[in-house]
Amino acid sequence: MKTIGVIGLGNMGRGMALSLQRGGFEVVGTDASATTRATLAAEGVPVVDSIKDVVAKSDAIVLSLPTAAIVAQVVAGADGLLSHPKAGVLVIETSTSHPDTTRQLAAQLASVGMSLIDAPVSGGPKGALAGTMTMVIGGSDEDVARAEPVLMAMSAKRVHVGGVGAGHVAKIANNLLCAAHLAIAGEVTRLAEKAGVPTERLLSGVNAGSGRSFVTEFNFPTWVSSGKFDSGFTMKLMRKDVRLSQELIGALDIDLPLSRKVADLWAVSAETIADDEDFNRIVELGAARTKA
Ligand code: NAD
């Protein structure tokens, strides 16, 4: 693995491209946005205008794209990866996407001698830039071993959870938990404030007890109580992830009532919290109705 293509150079893909360069790989990137391509070129990342050119130069290709539909378009759509088959190329799918889409695309790629692993990520744009993300990985042992040097340049923790698609199942479960934890943490801080306990004091207590979560230990001090709301992960993307969880639950035909409530709440949030707001803003949902 010498040259790594990166398709999707947004908040996450940009950091991954720069981390891969720092890790000693040749990198070639592309993005649908000419402005983003120009930004990355100015930062020293070689960019090309087409997927065809990425495939021609790459031994492995990292995808960092917004939705499953866009991933499908980039792999199997007109002028996508499958239109330019190159045997032996390994696709590393880091977007948060639907496991069924992932498995279908992996099968299509396999038919032309290419392979795919899913390695969705946590850690935000800062983690992508520092090469310290966490990845939950789905793929064959052989492909995951082949990808290891590339994954190491982008991540500090990697957990291989199963075959192709398993990484996306684990990522959807992780983000559903995070979405639920954030919503309930927002509610309990308002409850405590109203009952006379300031948020900071409340969180000191909770974080010493069994109700703590990554949200109470990390998201609150870093992005909520600080007032910064600058995680780099948007409401739009988290709403997508919560919707993905509902699609997966629906496809499996199981009844998960609390998950449904969480999904309803995130869907309703679109009426008051804009798509490009930080995802931590969900803690404010309903706050306007809480009387001082
Ligand atoms: P982003 O919107 O900042 O970046 C996505 C990039 O893909 C954009 O630059 C866009 O122009 C490009 N793109 C869209 N369609 C394209 C196409 N057809 N061909 C080439 N490029 C195309 O999103 P992001 O925050 O970087 O997230 C990327 C993925 O990583 C998403 O699936 C997201 O859910 C996931 N993720 C994000 C974070 C985070 O903190 N931002 C954390 C973990 C996972």
Residues whose N, C-alpha, C, O or C-beta is under 5 A from the ligand:
A	BS01	NAD	I7 G8 L9 G10 N11 M12 G13 T30 D31 A32 S33 T36 S64 L65 P66 T67 I70 T94 S95 T96 V121 S122 G124 P125 S231 G232 F233 L237
